[in-house]
Amino acid sequence: MGYAIALVFGYLLGSIPFGLLITRAAGLGDVRKIGSGNIGATNVLRTGNKGLAAATLLLDALKGTAAVLVAGHFSPDFGLAAGFGAFLGHLFPVWLGFKGGKGVATYLGVLLGLAWQGMLVFAVVWLAMAFLFRYSSLAALTAAVIVPIALYFISTPQIAGLFAVMSLIVIIKHHANISRLLAGTEGKIGAKG
């Protein structure tokens, strides 16, 4: 029962669509009508407002961290369940017809709550790939492949396993990005529209 409560708690926290709420509050309309059409920080950046994109990234990450820390206070396993719930909530928010973001920021927040060293691995890989190629999606996909491998060596099998599943979901959610990367039509970091 505790696992189910933790999962639902995490899901509800994760389902808060900060990218949509922030851009609407700033008078920029519906962020789902530009760029990739999703509610994450990369798409918010396409509005041209770096501050709003940074706020979206931070809030989407913190909802994952908060879910882990609150539920983890009762049991480490509840922290795992709540973190996974927050990740799923961001991807499939009930309030938006189950059409949410791609999960990278919330993935990072869960990573911070469960294994902060893994977040450093993610950040280094993401920054290196983004600097070299200027594609947020490619940077995130590369980091998502490397993180579970790193966690296998620096964390617990349960955390490494959870992130293997979450990384697979991140890759699946980026299927359209992968197609555009292969076709050479993926938008670069900082491009508007």
NULUMZA-396531 format. One record per atom (N, C-alpha, C): residue number from 1; z, x, y; atom name; residue in one letter. Coordinates in steps of 0.2 Angstrom, whole numbers. Example, Ala and Ser with C-alpha at 12.3 -4.5 7.8 and 13.67 -1.06 7.14 Angstrom:
<recs>
> 1;39;66;-28;N;A
> 1;39;62;-22;CA;A
> 1;39;66;-16;C;A
> 2;35;64;-11;N;S
> 2;36;68;-5;CA;S
> 2;39;64;0;C;S
</recs>
This chain:
<recs>
> 1;0;4;-6;N;M
> 1;0;0;0;CA;M
> 1;0;4;6;C;M
> 2;4;10;6;N;G
> 2;4;14;12;CA;G
> 2;-3;17;13;C;G
> 3;-6;19;8;N;Y
> 3;-13;22;9;CA;Y
> 3;-18;17;13;C;Y
> 4;-17;11;11;N;A
> 4;-21;5;14;CA;A
> 4;-20;4;21;C;A
> 5;-13;4;22;N;I
> 5;-11;3;29;CA;I
> 5;-13;9;34;C;I
> 6;-13;15;31;N;A
> 6;-15;21;35;CA;A
> 6;-22;21;36;C;A
> 7;-26;19;31;N;L
> 7;-33;19;31;CA;L
> 7;-35;14;37;C;L
> 8;-32;8;37;N;V
> 8;-34;3;41;CA;V
> 8;-32;5;48;C;V
> 9;-26;8;49;N;F
> 9;-23;10;56;CA;F
> 9;-28;15;58;C;F
> 10;-30;20;54;N;G
> 10;-35;25;56;CA;G
> 10;-42;22;58;C;G
> 11;-44;17;54;N;Y
> 11;-50;13;56;CA;Y
> 11;-50;10;63;C;Y
> 12;-45;6;64;N;L
> 12;-44;3;70;CA;L
> 12;-44;8;76;C;L
> 13;-41;13;75;N;L
> 13;-41;18;81;CA;L
> 13;-47;21;82;C;L
> 14;-51;23;76;N;G
> 14;-57;26;76;CA;G
> 14;-63;22;79;C;G
> 15;-62;15;78;N;S
> 15;-67;11;80;CA;S
> 15;-67;9;88;C;S
> 16;-63;12;92;N;I
> 16;-63;11;99;CA;I
> 16;-69;15;102;C;I
> 17;-74;12;105;N;P
> 17;-80;15;107;CA;P
> 17;-80;18;114;C;P
> 18;-77;24;114;N;F
> 18;-76;27;121;CA;F
> 18;-82;28;124;C;F
> 19;-87;30;121;N;G
> 19;-93;32;125;CA;G
> 19;-96;26;128;C;G
> 20;-96;20;125;N;L
> 20;-99;14;128;CA;L
> 20;-94;12;133;C;L
> 21;-87;12;132;N;L
> 21;-83;10;137;CA;L
> 21;-83;14;144;C;L
> 22;-83;20;143;N;I
> 22;-83;25;148;CA;I
> 22;-90;24;153;C;I
> 23;-95;24;149;N;T
> 23;-102;23;153;CA;T
> 23;-102;17;157;C;T
> 24;-100;11;154;N;R
> 24;-100;5;157;CA;R
> 24;-95;5;163;C;R
> 25;-89;8;162;N;A
> 25;-84;8;168;CA;A
> 25;-87;12;173;C;A
> 26;-91;17;172;N;A
> 26;-94;21;177;CA;A
> 26;-100;18;180;C;A
> 27;-102;12;178;N;G
> 27;-108;9;181;CA;G
> 27;-114;11;178;C;G
> 28;-114;14;173;N;L
> 28;-121;17;170;CA;L
> 28;-124;13;165;C;L
> 29;-121;7;164;N;G
> 29;-124;2;159;CA;G
> 29;-122;4;152;C;G
> 30;-126;1;147;N;D
> 30;-125;2;140;CA;D
> 30;-129;9;138;C;D
> 31;-125;13;136;N;V
> 31;-127;20;133;CA;V
> 31;-131;19;127;C;V
> 32;-131;14;124;N;R
> 32;-135;13;118;CA;R
> 32;-142;11;119;C;R
> 33;-144;10;126;N;K
> 33;-151;9;128;CA;K
> 33;-155;15;130;C;K
> 34;-151;21;129;N;I
> 34;-155;27;131;CA;I
> 34;-155;32;125;C;I
> 35;-159;37;125;N;G
> 35;-159;43;120;CA;G
> 35;-159;40;113;C;G
> 36;-154;43;109;N;S
> 36;-153;41;102;CA;S
> 36;-151;34;101;C;S
> 37;-148;31;106;N;G
> 37;-145;24;106;CA;G
> 37;-138;24;103;C;G
> 38;-135;30;102;N;N
> 38;-128;29;99;CA;N
> 38;-123;30;104;C;N
> 39;-117;30;103;N;I
> 39;-111;30;108;CA;I
> 39;-108;36;108;C;I
> 40;-110;42;105;N;G
> 40;-107;48;106;CA;G
> 40;-108;52;112;C;G
> 41;-104;58;112;N;A
> 41;-105;62;118;CA;A
> 41;-111;65;120;C;A
> 42;-115;67;114;N;T
> 42;-122;69;116;CA;T
> 42;-126;64;119;C;T
> 43;-126;58;117;N;N
> 43;-130;53;120;CA;N
> 43;-127;51;127;C;N
> 44;-121;52;128;N;V
> 44;-118;51;135;CA;V
> 44;-120;56;140;C;V
> 45;-121;62;137;N;L
> 45;-124;68;141;CA;L
> 45;-131;66;144;C;L
> 46;-134;62;140;N;R
> 46;-141;61;142;CA;R
> 46;-141;56;149;C;R
> 47;-135;54;151;N;T
> 47;-135;50;157;CA;T
> 47;-135;55;163;C;T
> 48;-134;61;161;N;G
> 48;-134;66;166;CA;G
> 48;-127;68;169;C;G
> 49;-122;64;166;N;N
> 49;-115;65;169;CA;N
> 49;-111;69;164;C;N
> 50;-110;75;165;N;K
> 50;-107;80;160;CA;K
> 50;-99;78;160;C;K
> 51;-97;76;165;N;G
> 51;-89;74;165;CA;G
> 51;-88;68;160;C;G
> 52;-93;63;160;N;L
> 52;-92;57;156;CA;L
> 52;-93;60;149;C;L
> 53;-98;64;148;N;A
> 53;-99;66;141;CA;A
> 53;-93;70;138;C;A
> 54;-90;74;142;N;A
> 54;-84;78;140;CA;A
> 54;-78;74;139;C;A
> 55;-77;68;143;N;A
> 55;-72;63;142;CA;A
> 55;-73;60;135;C;A
> 56;-79;58;134;N;T
> 56;-81;55;128;CA;T
> 56;-80;59;122;C;T
> 57;-82;65;122;N;L
> 57;-80;70;117;CA;L
> 57;-73;71;115;C;L
> 58;-69;72;121;N;L
> 58;-62;72;120;CA;L
> 58;-59;66;117;C;L
> 59;-60;60;120;N;L
> 59;-57;54;117;CA;L
> 59;-59;53;110;C;L
> 60;-65;54;108;N;D
> 60;-68;52;102;CA;D
> 60;-64;57;97;C;D
> 61;-63;63;99;N;A
> 61;-60;68;95;CA;A
> 61;-52;66;94;C;A
> 62;-49;65;100;N;L
> 62;-42;63;100;CA;L
> 62;-40;57;95;C;L
> 63;-45;52;95;N;K
> 63;-43;46;91;CA;K
> 63;-42;49;83;C;K
> 64;-46;54;81;N;G
> 64;-45;56;75;CA;G
> 64;-39;60;74;C;G
> 65;-37;64;79;N;T
> 65;-31;68;78;CA;T
> 65;-25;64;78;C;T
> 66;-25;59;83;N;A
> 66;-20;54;83;CA;A
> 66;-18;50;77;C;A
> 67;-24;48;74;N;A
> 67;-23;45;67;CA;A
> 67;-20;49;62;C;A
> 68;-22;55;62;N;V
> 68;-19;60;57;CA;V
> 68;-12;61;58;C;V
> 69;-10;63;65;N;L
> 69;-3;65;66;CA;L
> 69;2;59;65;C;L
> 70;0;53;68;N;V
> 70;4;47;67;CA;V
> 70;5;45;60;C;V
> 71;0;45;56;N;A
> 71;1;43;49;CA;A
> 71;4;49;45;C;A
> 72;2;55;47;N;G
> 72;5;61;43;CA;G
> 72;12;62;44;C;G
> 73;15;58;49;N;H
> 73;22;59;50;CA;H
> 73;26;55;45;C;H
> 74;23;51;41;N;F
> 74;26;47;36;CA;F
> 74;24;51;29;C;F
> 75;18;53;28;N;S
> 75;16;57;22;CA;S
> 75;10;61;24;C;S
> 76;9;67;21;N;P
> 76;3;71;22;CA;P
> 76;-3;67;20;C;P
> 77;-2;64;14;N;D
> 77;-8;60;11;CA;D
> 77;-10;54;15;C;D
> 78;-5;51;19;N;F
> 78;-6;46;23;CA;F
> 78;-11;48;29;C;F
> 79;-9;54;31;N;G
> 79;-13;58;36;CA;G
> 79;-20;59;34;C;G
> 80;-21;60;28;N;L
> 80;-28;61;25;CA;L
> 80;-32;54;26;C;L
> 81;-28;49;23;N;A
> 81;-31;42;23;CA;A
> 81;-33;40;30;C;A
> 82;-28;41;35;N;A
> 82;-29;38;42;CA;A
> 82;-35;42;45;C;A
> 83;-35;49;44;N;G
> 83;-41;53;47;CA;G
> 83;-47;50;44;C;G
> 84;-48;49;38;N;F
> 84;-54;46;35;CA;F
> 84;-56;40;38;C;F
> 85;-50;35;39;N;G
> 85;-51;29;42;CA;G
> 85;-54;29;49;C;G
> 86;-51;34;53;N;A
> 86;-53;35;60;CA;A
> 86;-61;37;60;C;A
> 87;-63;41;55;N;F
> 87;-70;44;55;CA;F
> 87;-74;38;53;C;F
> 88;-72;34;48;N;L
> 88;-76;28;47;CA;L
> 88;-76;23;52;C;L
> 89;-71;22;56;N;G
> 89;-71;17;61;CA;G
> 89;-75;19;67;C;G
> 90;-76;26;68;N;H
> 90;-81;28;73;CA;H
> 90;-88;27;71;C;H
> 91;-89;28;65;N;L
> 91;-96;27;62;CA;L
> 91;-98;20;62;C;L
> 92;-93;15;60;N;F
> 92;-95;8;58;CA;F
> 92;-90;4;62;C;F
> 93;-89;4;69;N;P
> 93;-85;0;72;CA;P
> 93;-86;-8;71;C;P
> 94;-81;-12;69;N;V
> 94;-82;-19;68;CA;V
> 94;-84;-22;75;C;V
> 95;-82;-19;81;N;W
> 95;-83;-23;87;CA;W
> 95;-90;-22;89;C;W
> 96;-94;-17;86;N;L
> 96;-101;-16;88;CA;L
> 96;-106;-18;82;C;L
> 97;-104;-22;78;N;G
> 97;-108;-24;72;CA;G
> 97;-109;-18;68;C;G
> 98;-104;-14;67;N;F
> 98;-104;-8;62;CA;F
> 98;-109;-3;64;C;F
> 99;-111;-3;70;N;K
> 99;-116;2;73;CA;K
> 99;-112;7;78;C;K
> 100;-110;12;76;N;G
> 100;-106;17;80;CA;G
> 100;-110;23;81;C;G
> 101;-106;29;82;N;G
> 101;-108;35;83;CA;G
> 101;-110;39;76;C;G
> 102;-111;45;77;N;K
> 102;-113;49;71;CA;K
> 102;-107;53;68;C;K
> 103;-101;53;72;N;G
> 103;-95;55;69;CA;G
> 103;-93;62;70;C;G
> 104;-97;66;74;N;V
> 104;-95;73;74;CA;V
> 104;-89;74;78;C;V
> 105;-88;71;84;N;A
> 105;-82;72;88;CA;A
> 105;-76;70;84;C;A
> 106;-76;64;81;N;T
> 106;-70;61;77;CA;T
> 106;-69;66;71;C;T
> 107;-74;68;68;N;Y
> 107;-73;73;63;CA;Y
> 107;-69;79;65;C;Y
> 108;-71;82;71;N;L
> 108;-68;87;74;CA;L
> 108;-60;86;75;C;L
> 109;-59;80;78;N;G
> 109;-52;78;79;CA;G
> 109;-48;77;73;C;G
> 110;-51;75;67;N;V
> 110;-47;75;61;CA;V
> 110;-46;82;58;C;V
> 111;-51;86;59;N;L
> 111;-51;93;57;CA;L
> 111;-45;96;61;C;L
> 112;-44;95;68;N;L
> 112;-39;98;72;CA;L
> 112;-32;95;69;C;L
> 113;-32;89;67;N;G
> 113;-25;86;64;CA;G
> 113;-23;89;58;C;G
> 114;-28;91;53;N;L
> 114;-27;92;46;CA;L
> 114;-27;100;45;C;L
> 115;-32;103;49;N;A
> 115;-33;111;47;CA;A
> 115;-36;114;53;C;A
> 116;-32;115;58;N;W
> 116;-35;118;65;CA;W
> 116;-39;124;64;C;W
> 117;-38;128;59;N;Q
> 117;-42;134;58;CA;Q
> 117;-50;132;56;C;Q
> 118;-50;126;53;N;G
> 118;-57;124;51;CA;G
> 118;-61;121;58;C;G
> 119;-57;119;63;N;M
> 119;-60;117;69;CA;M
> 119;-63;123;72;C;M
> 120;-59;129;72;N;L
> 120;-61;135;75;CA;L
> 120;-68;137;72;C;L
> 121;-68;136;65;N;V
> 121;-74;138;61;CA;V
> 121;-80;134;64;C;V
> 122;-79;127;64;N;F
> 122;-84;122;67;CA;F
> 122;-86;124;74;C;F
> 123;-81;126;78;N;A
> 123;-83;127;85;CA;A
> 123;-87;133;86;C;A
> 124;-86;139;82;N;V
> 124;-89;145;82;CA;V
> 124;-97;144;80;C;V
> 125;-97;141;74;N;V
> 125;-104;139;71;CA;V
> 125;-108;135;76;C;V
> 126;-105;129;79;N;W
> 126;-108;125;83;CA;W
> 126;-111;128;89;C;W
> 127;-106;132;93;N;L
> 127;-108;136;99;CA;L
> 127;-114;141;98;C;L
> 128;-113;144;92;N;A
> 128;-118;149;91;CA;A
> 128;-125;146;90;C;A
> 129;-125;141;86;N;M
> 129;-132;137;84;CA;M
> 129;-134;134;91;C;M
> 130;-130;131;94;N;A
> 130;-132;127;101;CA;A
> 130;-135;132;106;C;A
> 131;-132;138;106;N;F
> 131;-134;143;111;CA;F
> 131;-141;146;109;C;F
> 132;-142;147;102;N;L
> 132;-148;150;99;CA;L
> 132;-154;145;100;C;L
> 133;-152;138;98;N;F
> 133;-158;134;97;CA;F
> 133;-158;128;102;C;F
> 134;-152;126;105;N;R
> 134;-152;121;110;CA;R
> 134;-152;114;107;C;R
> 135;-151;113;101;N;Y
> 135;-151;107;97;CA;Y
> 135;-144;105;95;C;Y
> 136;-141;100;98;N;S
> 136;-134;98;96;CA;S
> 136;-134;96;89;C;S
> 137;-139;92;87;N;S
> 137;-139;90;80;CA;S
> 137;-139;95;75;C;S
> 138;-143;100;76;N;L
> 138;-144;106;71;CA;L
> 138;-137;110;71;C;L
> 139;-134;111;77;N;A
> 139;-128;114;77;CA;A
> 139;-123;110;73;C;A
> 140;-122;104;74;N;A
> 140;-117;100;71;CA;A
> 140;-119;100;63;C;A
> 141;-125;99;61;N;L
> 141;-127;99;54;CA;L
> 141;-125;106;51;C;L
> 142;-126;111;54;N;T
> 142;-125;118;51;CA;T
> 142;-117;119;51;C;T
> 143;-113;117;56;N;A
> 143;-106;117;55;CA;A
> 143;-103;113;50;C;A
> 144;-106;107;49;N;A
> 144;-104;102;44;CA;A
> 144;-105;105;37;C;A
> 145;-110;109;36;N;V
> 145;-111;112;29;CA;V
> 145;-106;118;28;C;V
> 146;-104;122;33;N;I
> 146;-100;128;33;CA;I
> 146;-93;126;32;C;I
> 147;-91;121;36;N;V
> 147;-83;119;36;CA;V
> 147;-80;118;30;C;V
> 148;-83;113;25;N;P
> 148;-79;112;19;CA;P
> 148;-79;119;15;C;P
> 149;-84;123;15;N;I
> 149;-84;129;11;CA;I
> 149;-78;134;14;C;I
> 150;-77;134;21;N;A
> 150;-72;138;24;CA;A
> 150;-65;135;22;C;A
> 151;-65;128;22;N;L
> 151;-58;125;21;CA;L
> 151;-56;126;13;C;L
> 152;-61;127;9;N;Y
> 152;-59;128;2;CA;Y
> 152;-55;135;1;C;Y
> 153;-56;140;6;N;F
> 153;-53;146;6;CA;F
> 153;-47;146;10;C;F
> 154;-47;142;16;N;I
> 154;-41;142;20;CA;I
> 154;-36;136;21;C;I
> 155;-38;131;16;N;S
> 155;-34;125;17;CA;S
> 155;-32;123;10;C;S
> 156;-31;116;9;N;T
> 156;-29;114;2;CA;T
> 156;-36;110;-1;C;T
> 157;-36;110;-7;N;P
> 157;-41;107;-11;CA;P
> 157;-43;100;-8;C;P
> 158;-37;96;-7;N;Q
> 158;-38;89;-4;CA;Q
> 158;-42;89;3;C;Q
> 159;-40;93;7;N;I
> 159;-43;93;14;CA;I
> 159;-50;96;13;C;I
> 160;-51;101;9;N;A
> 160;-58;103;8;CA;A
> 160;-62;98;5;C;A
> 161;-60;94;0;N;G
> 161;-63;89;-3;CA;G
> 161;-65;83;2;C;G
> 162;-60;81;6;N;L
> 162;-61;76;11;CA;L
> 162;-67;78;16;C;L
> 163;-67;84;18;N;F
> 163;-72;86;23;CA;F
> 163;-79;87;19;C;F
> 164;-79;89;13;N;A
> 164;-85;89;9;CA;A
> 164;-88;82;10;C;A
> 165;-84;77;9;N;V
> 165;-87;70;9;CA;V
> 165;-89;68;16;C;V
> 166;-84;70;21;N;M
> 166;-86;68;28;CA;M
> 166;-92;72;30;C;M
> 167;-93;78;28;N;S
> 167;-99;82;30;CA;S
> 167;-105;79;27;C;S
> 168;-105;76;21;N;L
> 168;-111;73;18;CA;L
> 168;-112;67;22;C;L
> 169;-107;63;24;N;I
> 169;-109;57;28;CA;I
> 169;-112;59;35;C;I
> 170;-109;64;38;N;V
> 170;-112;66;44;CA;V
> 170;-119;68;43;C;V
> 171;-121;72;38;N;I
> 171;-128;73;37;CA;I
> 171;-132;67;36;C;I
> 172;-130;62;32;N;I
> 172;-134;56;31;CA;I
> 172;-135;53;37;C;I
> 173;-129;52;42;N;K
> 173;-130;49;48;CA;K
> 173;-135;52;53;C;K
> 174;-136;59;52;N;H
> 174;-141;62;56;CA;H
> 174;-148;62;53;C;H
> 175;-150;58;48;N;H
> 175;-156;58;45;CA;H
> 175;-162;57;50;C;H
> 176;-161;53;55;N;A
> 176;-166;53;60;CA;A
> 176;-167;59;64;C;A
> 177;-161;62;65;N;N
> 177;-162;69;69;CA;N
> 177;-165;74;65;C;N
> 178;-164;74;58;N;I
> 178;-167;79;54;CA;I
> 178;-174;78;54;C;I
> 179;-177;72;53;N;S
> 179;-184;70;54;CA;S
> 179;-187;73;60;C;S
> 180;-183;72;66;N;R
> 180;-186;74;72;CA;R
> 180;-186;82;73;C;R
> 181;-181;85;70;N;L
> 181;-180;92;70;CA;L
> 181;-186;95;66;C;L
> 182;-188;92;60;N;L
> 182;-193;94;56;CA;L
> 182;-200;93;60;C;L
> 183;-200;88;64;N;A
> 183;-207;86;67;CA;A
> 183;-207;90;74;C;A
> 184;-202;93;76;N;G
> 184;-202;96;83;CA;G
> 184;-201;92;88;C;G
> 185;-198;86;87;N;T
> 185;-198;81;93;CA;T
> 185;-190;79;95;C;T
> 186;-186;83;92;N;E
> 186;-179;82;93;CA;E
> 186;-177;84;101;C;E
> 187;-173;80;104;N;G
> 187;-171;81;111;CA;G
> 187;-166;87;111;C;G
> 188;-167;91;116;N;K
> 188;-163;97;117;CA;K
> 188;-157;95;121;C;K
> 189;-151;99;120;N;I
> 189;-145;98;124;CA;I
> 189;-147;98;131;C;I
> 190;-144;93;135;N;G
> 190;-145;93;142;CA;G
> 190;-151;89;144;C;G
> 191;-155;87;140;N;A
> 191;-161;83;142;CA;A
> 191;-159;76;143;C;A
> 192;-162;73;148;N;K
> 192;-161;66;150;CA;K
> 192;-165;62;146;C;K
> 193;-163;55;146;N;G
> 193;-167;50;143;CA;G
> 193;-167;49;136;C;G
</recs>
